[in-house]
């Protein structure tokens, strides 16, 4: 499902469900997916870690690079 969708890196949520939320605009900190109507906030991004907060519930997803 998701591997066939377009994710957009933006300054705020652009998906239909979250676009009217009053989150602060931050340069390139949001990942939106219009087709699934989902949005995540990038909490941390570096060479080893990606942490995302799901805007609808605030759940956190953290991914670590496997070497």
Secondary structure, DSSP 8 states (H G I E B T S, - for coil): -GGGS--EEESS--STTTTTS-----TT-EEEETTTTEEEEEEEESSSEEEEEETTT--EEEEE---
